[in-house]
C-alpha cells in the first residue's frame, strides 16, 4: 500500500498559484513509501509549502515535526488518505516526517 509524496512551494499567495499547477516546481518527492515506514525528512524552508499525498489504498497518516518523530502513531490519527485520491495539506516552515498505517 504505497504512498507517493510531493512537496511544492505555496506559490504566489496574491494570485493563488497552488499545486498541482505545472508551473509550480517540485521541492521534494518520494515514490512508493511503504506502510509503516517513515518518510524522508521533508524540509520546508519557505514560510509554508503544500504537501501532496496519493495512496494506492485507504490509509491513516500521521505527520509531525522531525523532532517529534518518536511519537508518530498513524493508527491513532484522524487524517485518512482515500485510495487513489490526491490529498493536499499545508505545512508550515520546519522539518517534517510522516508514517502511514492501514485503515481498519
LINGIRA-V541073 format. One record per residue. RES is the residue in one letter. PSI is psi in whole degrees, 0 to 359 (NA if undefined). D_LAST is the distance of its C-alpha to the last C-alpha in whole Angstrom. Layout:
RES,PSI,D_LAST + RES,PSI,D_LAST
This chain:
X,69,13 + X,160,16 + X,135,17 + X,135,21 + X,135,22 + X,143,25 + X,126,27 + X,151,30 + X,154,33 + X,327,33 + X,201,36 + X,108,39 + X,335,38 + X,329,41 + X,359,40 + X,37,36 + X,80,36 + X,152,32 + X,159,30 + X,40,30 + X,135,33 + X,334,35 + X,350,38 + X,121,35 + X,157,35 + X,123,32 + X,314,32 + X,160,30 + X,162,27 + X,131,25 + X,139,23 + X,38,21 + X,123,19 + X,153,17 + X,137,13 + X,5,14 + X,138,18 + X,142,20 + X,171,21 + X,159,25 + X,128,26 + X,113,27 + X,110,30 + X,105,31 + X,345,35 + X,173,36 + X,331,35 + X,164,32 + X,165,30 + X,124,27 + X,126,24 + X,124,23 + X,137,19 + X,120,18 + X,152,15 + X,349,15 + X,167,11 + X,122,9 + X,156,8 + X,146,9 + X,140,13 + X,128,15 + X,126,19 + X,164,22 + X,148,25 + X,328,26 + X,343,28 + X,19,25 + X,331,23 + X,338,22 + X,13,20 + X,128,18 + X,80,14 + X,334,11 + X,334,9 + X,2,11 + X,146,12 + X,352,12 + X,118,13 + X,135,11 + X,125,12 + X,158,12 + X,127,13 + X,31,17 + X,138,18 + X,126,20 + X,128,19 + X,128,22 + X,149,22 + X,132,26 + X,129,26 + X,172,29 + X,136,32 + X,180,31 + X,118,29 + X,155,25 + X,151,22 + X,160,19 + X,146,16 + X,163,12 + X,154,9 + X,141,6 + X,116,4 + X,NA,0
